[in-house]
Amino acid sequence: MEGLTMEARHLRYALALAEHGHFGRAADALGIAQPPLSKQIADLERETGARLFDRTRQGVFPTAAGEAFLTRARRALEEMTAATVDAGRAARGETGRLRLGFIASALLDPLPDVLGRFGRERPDVRLELHEMASGSSAAALMAGELDVAVTLGPPRGAGAEHLVSVPVGHDHLIAVVSGAHPYAGQTSVSVNQLRRQPLIVAPGRTSPRSPPGCAPCSVRMPPRWTVRPSPGTCTPSSAWPPAGSAWASGPPACCRPRARASGSAR
């Protein structure tokens, strides 16, 4: 209908008139004067090209065209109200989708408690969980592929200055060795001792970066053994059993320590 200027108020006016069957009573219910209401209904009929109401001495009654119009008008207003409610809920984070990237150790802490509470408080939000290394999740955030990420340390790389990071916890790294390693059974080992041993690491493009100030990782180490971790596992616990002469590092919650390094990072 070209040139249509119908607004939500016109729909409300028509519904009020149908409900009260009288221009004066409908105007009172709407909080407006009767003449403006009569004019708005006349304008509405002109735009629809049909007489929507019969004016009689007994009252005002919808015509067949009016009944058809009122059915659609009622649905339209209900949809407009629902749209406003849905927009508000989405703005408050109560609906929609949340794409979360996380490092493997976050499955032990803090994600179980956080996700459980989130599910109870935001039951209508669809969660998409993606396990990935810190570097990968930071890149995914900057590419718009994630909404939030749990990483080891703040995001780094080009564009990281546009991201906001908030510390959610602290952890320290421990040295992990097999039962056949010379250091097995010791309560602690020094950084210098570790420097003389091969270090098992994940591939550079998938492993998280070591936190600044991590003493064992800041010391120059001998040639490393690169091991690709399986999805859902922590690199040290999946790599060290067959490597009797090498060591790996990881958070205590994710590893089974046999020897503790004297240097740690928070």
C-alpha positions as CSV (number, residue, x, y, z in Angstrom):
1,M,0.0,0.0,0.0
2,E,2.1,2.8,-1.3
3,G,2.3,6.0,0.9
4,L,1.0,4.2,4.0
5,T,1.9,6.1,7.1
6,M,0.2,3.8,9.6
7,E,1.6,3.8,13.1
8,A,1.2,1.6,16.2
9,R,-1.1,4.3,17.7
10,H,-3.5,3.9,14.9
11,L,-3.8,0.2,15.6
12,R,-4.4,0.9,19.3
13,Y,-7.0,3.5,18.5
14,A,-8.9,1.0,16.3
15,L,-8.8,-1.7,18.9
16,A,-9.9,0.6,21.6
17,L,-12.9,1.8,19.5
18,A,-13.9,-1.8,18.8
19,E,-13.6,-2.7,22.5
20,H,-15.7,0.2,23.8
21,G,-18.1,0.6,20.8
22,H,-18.2,4.4,21.3
23,F,-15.9,7.2,20.3
24,G,-16.3,9.1,23.6
25,R,-15.6,6.1,25.8
26,A,-12.7,5.0,23.6
27,A,-11.2,8.4,23.7
28,D,-11.4,8.5,27.5
29,A,-9.7,5.1,27.8
30,L,-7.0,6.3,25.5
31,G,-6.6,9.6,27.3
32,I,-7.2,11.7,24.3
33,A,-10.1,14.0,23.1
34,Q,-12.8,12.6,20.9
35,P,-12.3,14.8,17.8
36,P,-8.7,13.6,17.3
37,L,-9.8,10.0,17.7
38,S,-12.5,10.4,15.1
39,K,-10.0,12.0,12.7
40,Q,-7.4,9.2,13.2
41,I,-10.0,6.5,12.5
42,A,-11.1,8.4,9.4
43,D,-7.5,8.7,8.2
44,L,-7.0,5.0,8.9
45,E,-10.0,4.1,6.8
46,R,-8.8,6.3,4.0
47,E,-5.4,4.6,4.0
48,T,-6.9,1.1,4.1
49,G,-9.4,2.0,1.4
50,A,-12.2,0.3,3.4
51,R,-14.8,1.3,5.9
52,L,-13.7,-0.3,9.1
53,F,-16.5,0.7,11.4
54,D,-20.3,1.3,11.1
55,R,-21.5,4.3,13.0
56,T,-25.0,3.7,14.3
57,R,-27.2,5.2,17.0
58,Q,-26.7,2.0,19.0
59,G,-22.9,2.4,18.9
60,V,-19.8,1.8,16.7
61,F,-19.3,-1.7,15.3
62,P,-16.5,-3.2,13.2
63,T,-17.4,-4.1,9.6
64,A,-16.2,-7.3,8.0
65,A,-13.2,-5.4,6.7
66,G,-12.8,-4.0,10.2
67,E,-12.8,-7.4,11.8
68,A,-10.1,-8.6,9.4
69,F,-8.1,-5.5,10.1
70,L,-8.4,-5.8,13.9
71,T,-7.2,-9.4,13.8
72,R,-4.0,-8.4,12.1
73,A,-3.7,-5.2,14.2
74,R,-3.9,-7.2,17.4
75,R,-1.2,-9.6,16.2
76,A,1.0,-6.8,15.1
77,L,0.9,-5.0,18.5
78,E,1.6,-8.3,20.2
79,E,4.6,-8.8,18.0
80,M,5.8,-5.3,18.6
81,T,5.6,-5.8,22.4
82,A,7.4,-9.2,22.1
83,A,10.1,-7.5,19.9
84,T,10.7,-4.9,22.6
85,V,10.9,-7.6,25.3
86,D,13.2,-9.8,23.3
87,A,15.5,-6.8,22.4
88,G,15.8,-5.9,26.1
89,R,16.6,-9.5,27.1
90,A,19.2,-9.8,24.4
91,A,20.8,-6.5,25.5
92,R,21.0,-7.8,29.1
93,G,22.6,-11.1,27.9
94,E,19.6,-13.2,28.8
95,T,19.2,-14.7,25.3
96,G,21.2,-15.3,22.2
97,R,24.5,-17.1,21.7
98,L,27.8,-17.0,23.6
99,R,30.9,-18.4,21.9
100,L,33.5,-19.3,24.5
101,G,37.1,-20.4,23.8
102,F,39.1,-22.0,26.6
103,I,42.4,-23.7,27.5
104,A,42.2,-27.4,28.5
105,S,43.0,-26.8,32.1
106,A,40.1,-24.4,32.5
107,L,37.9,-27.5,32.3
108,L,39.1,-28.3,35.8
109,D,38.9,-24.7,37.2
110,P,37.1,-22.3,36.9
111,L,34.8,-23.4,34.0
112,P,32.7,-26.1,35.8
113,D,31.4,-23.8,38.5
114,V,31.1,-20.8,36.1
115,L,29.3,-22.7,33.4
116,G,26.9,-24.3,35.9
117,R,26.0,-20.9,37.4
118,F,25.7,-19.4,33.9
119,G,23.3,-22.1,32.8
120,R,21.1,-21.6,35.8
121,E,21.0,-17.8,35.4
122,R,20.9,-17.7,31.6
123,P,19.0,-20.8,30.5
124,D,18.0,-19.2,27.2
125,V,21.6,-18.5,26.1
126,R,23.1,-21.1,23.7
127,L,26.7,-21.8,24.6
128,E,29.2,-22.8,22.0
129,L,32.4,-24.1,23.6
130,H,35.7,-24.4,21.8
131,E,38.8,-25.8,23.4
132,M,41.9,-24.1,22.0
133,A,45.3,-22.7,23.0
134,S,45.6,-19.1,24.2
135,G,47.2,-17.8,21.0
136,S,44.4,-19.4,18.9
137,S,41.6,-18.0,21.0
138,A,43.1,-14.5,21.0
139,A,43.2,-14.6,17.2
140,A,39.6,-15.9,17.1
141,L,38.5,-13.1,19.4
142,M,40.1,-10.5,17.2
143,A,38.6,-12.1,14.1
144,G,35.1,-12.0,15.7
145,E,34.9,-15.8,15.9
146,L,34.6,-15.8,19.7
147,D,32.8,-13.6,22.2
148,V,35.0,-14.5,25.2
149,A,38.0,-16.6,26.0
150,V,39.7,-18.1,29.0
151,T,43.5,-17.9,28.2
152,L,46.8,-18.2,29.9
153,G,47.8,-14.6,30.4
154,P,46.4,-11.6,28.5
155,P,45.9,-11.8,24.7
156,R,48.9,-10.9,22.6
157,G,49.6,-10.1,19.0
158,A,48.3,-7.5,16.5
159,G,45.0,-6.1,17.5
160,A,45.2,-7.3,21.1
161,E,45.1,-3.7,22.4
162,H,41.5,-3.6,21.3
163,L,40.6,-6.5,23.6
164,V,39.8,-6.2,27.3
165,S,41.3,-8.8,29.7
166,V,40.3,-9.5,33.3
167,P,42.3,-11.9,35.6
168,V,40.0,-14.7,36.8
169,G,42.5,-16.7,38.7
170,H,46.2,-17.5,39.3
171,D,48.1,-20.7,38.9
172,H,51.7,-21.9,39.0
173,L,53.5,-24.4,36.8
174,I,55.1,-27.6,38.1
175,A,57.7,-29.9,36.6
176,V,56.3,-33.3,35.5
177,V,58.5,-36.3,35.0
178,S,57.9,-40.1,34.5
179,G,58.5,-42.6,37.2
180,A,61.7,-43.7,35.4
181,H,63.2,-40.1,35.4
182,P,66.2,-39.5,37.6
183,Y,64.3,-36.8,39.4
184,A,61.3,-39.0,40.2
185,G,60.5,-39.1,43.9
186,Q,62.3,-35.9,44.7
187,T,60.3,-33.3,46.6
188,S,61.8,-30.4,44.5
189,V,64.3,-29.7,41.8
190,S,66.1,-26.5,40.8
191,V,65.9,-24.6,37.6
192,N,69.6,-25.4,36.9
193,Q,68.8,-29.1,37.1
194,L,65.9,-28.8,34.7
195,R,68.1,-26.9,32.3
196,R,70.1,-30.0,31.7
197,Q,67.1,-32.1,30.8
198,P,65.1,-32.2,27.5
199,L,61.8,-30.3,27.7
200,I,58.6,-31.6,26.1
201,V,56.4,-28.9,24.6
202,A,53.4,-28.8,22.3
203,P,53.7,-27.3,18.8
204,G,54.4,-23.6,18.8
205,R,51.2,-22.7,16.9
206,T,48.9,-24.5,19.3
207,S,50.6,-24.3,22.7
208,P,49.7,-21.4,25.1
209,R,52.5,-18.9,25.8
210,S,54.2,-19.1,29.1
211,P,53.4,-16.4,31.6
212,P,56.0,-13.7,32.0
213,G,58.4,-14.4,34.9
214,C,58.1,-18.2,34.6
215,A,61.5,-19.2,35.9
216,P,61.9,-22.6,34.2
217,C,60.6,-21.4,30.9
218,S,62.8,-18.2,30.9
219,V,66.0,-20.3,31.2
220,R,67.7,-21.3,28.0
221,M,66.8,-25.0,27.5
222,P,68.4,-27.8,25.5
223,P,66.7,-29.1,22.3
224,R,63.0,-29.7,22.9
225,W,60.8,-32.7,22.1
226,T,57.6,-31.5,20.3
227,V,54.5,-33.5,21.1
228,R,51.1,-32.8,19.6
229,P,48.5,-33.1,22.4
230,S,45.2,-34.9,21.9
231,P,42.0,-32.8,22.1
232,G,40.7,-32.5,25.7
233,T,44.0,-33.4,27.3
234,C,46.8,-31.5,28.9
235,T,50.1,-31.8,27.1
236,P,52.4,-32.8,30.1
237,S,50.2,-35.6,31.3
238,S,49.8,-37.1,27.8
239,A,53.4,-36.7,26.8
240,W,55.7,-37.7,29.7
241,P,54.9,-41.4,30.4
242,P,57.1,-42.8,27.5
243,A,59.8,-40.1,27.9
244,G,61.9,-41.3,30.7
245,S,64.6,-38.7,30.3
246,A,62.5,-35.6,29.6
247,W,60.3,-33.3,31.6
248,A,57.2,-31.1,30.9
249,S,55.4,-28.3,32.7
250,G,51.8,-27.6,33.4
251,P,49.3,-26.4,36.1
252,P,49.0,-28.7,39.2
253,A,45.3,-29.4,38.6
254,C,46.0,-30.8,35.1
255,C,49.1,-32.9,35.9
256,R,50.2,-35.7,38.2
257,P,53.4,-34.3,39.8
258,R,56.3,-36.5,40.8
259,A,58.8,-33.8,41.3
260,R,58.3,-30.1,42.0
261,A,60.4,-27.4,40.6
262,S,61.7,-24.7,43.0
263,G,60.8,-21.9,40.5
264,S,57.1,-21.1,39.9
265,A,55.1,-18.5,38.2
266,R,51.8,-16.9,39.1
